[in-house]
Amino acid sequence: MAAARRRTGEGGTGRYVSARKQRAKNRPAAAMQPPLTPMIDVVFQLLLFFLLATRFVKMEGKIQVRLPRLKGAAVVKVMPIKVRLTAVGVERDGVRIAIEGSDESIPDFVKLRDPG
């Protein structure tokens, strides 16, 4: 049988402590670790929920179109338009706008952009 020790309590009365309890008391406390099984179960349930609740939609697709057949590439030649700016005024702080090859003067840049 395990040997027991006699300990004196606060009131001077003695009590017996078994050797097993004495060893358990002298042993360092084990670190507490939360149970991981319930957490893993919840994570898998959430993963399964989102996989089943998600609707996968095809974002792109083929459009059936009948395109015209061309024999060759059409070349469109565009002539460049040259705009001439001339300083005007006493202190040369104004500007006169003219399109090269035309005698017409344009009053401002807004009219140059939108001639209609």
Secondary structure, DSSP 8 states (H G I E B T S, - for coil): ---EEEEE-TTS-EEEEEHHHHHHHHS--------SHHHHHHHHHHHHHHHHH-----------------SS----------EEEEEESSSS-EEEEEETT---EESSHHHHH---
